Amino acid sequence: MAKRPVPRYDFKAFGEAIKAARKGRKESRKKVCDEMYISPRYLANIENKGQHPSVQIFFELMLRYDISVDQFLFSEKEAEKSTQRRQLDALLDSMDKKDLTIITATAKGIQETKGTDD
């Protein structure tokens, strides 16, 4: 039986997002690899060459860095929650009531400013 001709998904954008998130957290590749029990070369290839990660590693990286796969798998649709939105949600979850009051006031100020730019 012949192999079904299916184009391989390009993981390059996912790898770039992982690399940016890892650097944003100031985590070394070695630290991540030690904690995930994978080789630094494997992670480097995912980040730089778009190597296809195993399903398990894909899932772990997605959760570790709050990456939304929707933006990669359903790029023609608007992602339900973008990676940036998920990362912001994670930051908000770690804040206390006072911090959230400041963030809410800031967000409202941004919205009001946008309304007056016209």
C-alpha positions as CSV (number, residue, x, y, z in Angstrom):
1,M,0.0,0.0,0.0
2,A,1.3,3.5,-0.9
3,K,1.9,6.1,1.7
4,R,-0.9,8.7,1.9
5,P,0.5,12.0,0.5
6,V,0.0,14.5,3.4
7,P,1.9,17.7,3.7
8,R,3.9,17.8,6.9
9,Y,2.9,20.6,9.3
10,D,5.6,23.3,9.7
11,F,6.4,23.7,13.4
12,K,8.8,26.6,12.8
13,A,6.4,29.2,14.2
14,F,5.7,27.1,17.2
15,G,9.5,26.7,17.8
16,E,10.0,30.4,17.5
17,A,7.2,31.0,20.1
18,I,8.8,28.5,22.5
19,K,12.2,30.1,22.1
20,A,10.8,33.6,22.7
21,A,8.8,32.5,25.8
22,R,11.8,30.6,27.2
23,K,14.0,33.7,26.8
24,G,11.3,35.9,28.1
25,R,11.4,33.9,31.3
26,K,15.2,34.1,31.3
27,E,15.5,30.3,31.3
28,S,18.5,28.7,29.8
29,R,18.0,25.8,27.3
30,K,20.0,23.6,29.7
31,K,17.7,24.3,32.6
32,V,14.6,23.5,30.6
33,C,16.2,20.4,29.2
34,D,17.3,19.2,32.6
35,E,13.8,19.7,34.0
36,M,12.1,18.0,31.0
37,Y,14.6,15.2,30.6
38,I,15.3,16.0,26.9
39,S,18.5,16.8,25.2
40,P,19.5,20.4,24.5
41,R,20.0,19.5,20.8
42,Y,16.4,18.3,20.6
43,L,15.0,21.6,22.1
44,A,17.4,23.6,19.9
45,N,16.1,21.8,16.8
46,I,12.5,22.4,17.8
47,E,13.2,26.1,18.5
48,N,15.4,26.9,15.5
49,K,14.5,24.4,12.8
50,G,10.9,23.6,13.4
51,Q,11.6,20.0,14.2
52,H,8.5,18.0,15.0
53,P,8.4,17.4,18.7
54,S,6.8,14.3,20.1
55,V,3.2,14.8,21.2
56,Q,4.3,14.6,24.9
57,I,7.0,17.3,24.5
58,F,4.7,19.4,22.4
59,F,2.1,19.3,25.2
60,E,4.6,19.9,28.0
61,L,6.1,23.0,26.2
62,M,2.7,24.3,25.4
63,L,1.7,24.1,29.1
64,R,5.1,25.3,30.5
65,Y,5.0,28.5,28.4
66,D,1.2,29.1,28.2
67,I,1.4,28.8,24.4
68,S,-1.9,28.8,22.6
69,V,-1.7,26.2,19.8
70,D,-4.9,27.6,18.3
71,Q,-2.9,30.4,16.7
72,F,-0.7,27.8,14.9
73,L,-3.2,25.1,14.1
74,F,-6.1,27.4,13.2
75,S,-4.2,30.4,11.8
76,E,-6.9,31.1,9.3
77,K,-9.3,31.6,12.2
78,E,-8.8,34.0,15.0
79,A,-7.4,32.1,18.0
80,E,-9.8,31.9,20.9
81,K,-7.0,32.9,23.3
82,S,-3.7,34.0,21.8
83,T,-0.4,33.0,23.4
84,Q,0.0,36.6,24.6
85,R,-3.4,36.5,26.2
86,R,-2.7,33.2,28.0
87,Q,0.6,34.5,29.3
88,L,-1.1,37.6,30.6
89,D,-3.8,35.5,32.3
90,A,-1.0,33.5,34.0
91,L,0.5,36.8,35.3
92,L,-2.8,38.0,36.5
93,D,-3.5,34.8,38.4
94,S,-0.3,35.5,40.4
95,M,-1.4,39.0,41.5
96,D,-3.2,40.0,44.7
97,K,-6.3,42.2,44.9
98,K,-4.3,45.5,45.0
99,D,-2.3,44.5,41.9
100,L,-5.5,43.7,40.0
101,T,-7.0,47.1,41.0
102,I,-4.0,48.8,39.5
103,I,-4.1,46.6,36.3
104,T,-7.8,47.2,35.9
105,A,-7.4,51.0,36.2
106,T,-4.6,50.9,33.7
107,A,-6.6,48.9,31.2
108,K,-9.6,51.2,31.6
109,G,-7.2,54.2,31.0
110,I,-5.9,52.6,27.8
111,Q,-9.5,52.0,26.5
112,E,-10.5,55.6,27.3
113,T,-7.4,56.9,25.5
114,K,-8.2,54.8,22.4
115,G,-11.7,56.3,22.3
116,T,-10.3,59.9,22.2
117,D,-7.7,59.3,19.4
118,D,-10.2,59.9,16.7
